[in-house]
């Protein structure tokens, strides 16, 4: 999350798939957010349905971010192979 290590590098170092690192990151972030929200005095508590929807939306954001990264890498490779570039 600090940008010091990419998800791919962390996955390779741990010997797991990159999606495993993304899931762990999401679980850690969601847990930290829930803990921060619970510690706010006077703050209205979100329902479990709202938290579930929020978690789904964050997962979709993470998935779409990974797709964008994959497409950017593919584009860079294709441009590198192009004789027109």
Residue pairs with C-beta under 8 A, 6 or more apart in sequence:
1 25
1 29
5 13
7 18
7 21
7 22
7 25
8 18
10 21
11 17
11 18
11 20
11 21
14 20
14 21
18 66
19 66
22 62
22 66
25 62
26 55
26 58
26 59
26 62
29 58
30 55
30 58
34 51
37 43
37 45
37 46
38 45
46 54
79 85
